[in-house]
């Protein structure tokens, strides 16, 4: 199974139930206690910057971007990124992230934050944020706080507390 025909589409409300089932299968109920999930709580993601991956009519992956603030600066929080386990290691997650970053840049965003593994996300432009520079409102391994600067600035120049914006969801 090396030649998969993947279709990336903007997320739509019709995808909500399938995405929730996928996220539940891949992350489980413990995800709600994580700091990143707490930032997303009552803080709608941007559908125009969130994408789905399909093989035929089957949803096999999803990525979402949610508005946040880093200090007083607008930013986006990437995640959850999820791919059906049988379809991992085929580049679907990478393609979803790259597509969402392209859309975010085109929309004028300059910062995308995530909590994740630099060996994976570093290939897509994410870099470790210096210890204590960007802080989240809950427990997070500081080595996993990663930032992608879409405007070319040095990630080390970004600092502040991360907070939800509770922005109105884009249609």
Order of alpha helices (4+ residues) and beta strands (2+ residues): beta-alpha-alpha-beta-beta-beta-alpha-beta-alpha-beta-beta-beta-beta
